[in-house]
Amino acid sequence: MITLSQTEKKILQNSIRDIEDFPKHGIVFKDITTLLNNKEAFSVLMNHLYQRYKEYNLEYIAGIDARGFIFGAALAQMLKIGFVPIRKKGKLPCTTISEKYSLEYGFDEIEVHLDAFGKERDAKVLLIDDLIATGGTANAAATLINQTGAQCVEACFIMGLTFLEGIQKLSDITDVYCVLEVD
């Protein structure tokens, strides 16, 4: 399995900014905008993802609204495969299926076009997003992919918060890979 060198890990870790008390007191927000505008770090990340997934024979990458679009579209272009957006409810113009998931205070919902992964069954799909915490959105997204008749073969996150249960919950649905793990 392709892994990052210690130097590559440091480049990525050093490019992610911590914002204290955002969006509320007690939370340390992991800001990836500083990774995106760092040409060396973004290149290290995307080359690593390309090397990891080039032999998976993927047909599509599905990115979760909105930061998953950035990494997913770039990787899909590198792999020369299709990209599918998984959007918040009400943002897609054609026939969709949706999945609700719970938040700290209530529920939210995401959707995907019913025909997003083509007409063939079992299209191999990689799900991607920037971070997995409690796993609600990721679980809903992987479930949606599988409900279309495609197969979510793995979910990839730039960062995984291992002190929360999201990674473990999602691993009941699909394999999970986190480029960086935050304890």
Secondary structure, DSSP 8 states (H G I E B T S, - for coil): -----HHHHHHHHHHSEEEET-SSTT-EEEETHHHHT-HHHHHHHHHHHHHHHTTS--SEEEEETTHHHHHHHHHHHHHT-EEEEEEETT---S-EEEEEEEETTEEEEEEEETTTT-SSTT-EEEEEEEEESS-HHHHHHHHHHHHTT-EEEEEEEEEEETTSSHHHHHTTTSEEEEEEEE-
